[in-house]
Each structure stands twice: as C-alpha cells, then as structure tokens.
Amino acid sequence: MKVYKVTYTAYEKGSCMVVSEGVMPVHTSSSYEAEETVKAMFSGLEVIIRHTD
C-alpha cells in the first residue's frame, strides 16, 4: 500500500458553490482507488479531482 495525496474540489450538484476542497491523503494500492475513495466520501456532490500524487 501507498499513500496518495488527492487534490479535489467538491461542488453542490448543478451549482458552482464549493462545499469542500483540499488535499486528502488516502492509503491504497492505486491512484484510481484513491480518487474513487475521495469521490465516495462526497456522494451526492460533484467532485473534481485536480491532481493525485
């Protein structure tokens, strides 16, 4: 496992209002799983992944 730093912005559905943004460290085996984990944490919102290290 590795720690991936996922930079994200979460918006209200159909809106430009930002609910949350930041960098979230995720322990997983791939960057794809790290990004999906962040999206799952904000279910019901539109999540844009900006960058993953």
Summary of the structure (lengths in Angstrom):
residues: 53
radius of gyration: 10.9
end to end distance: 13.8
largest distance: 35.5
contacts: 130
relative contact order: 0.37
helix: 21%
strand: 57%
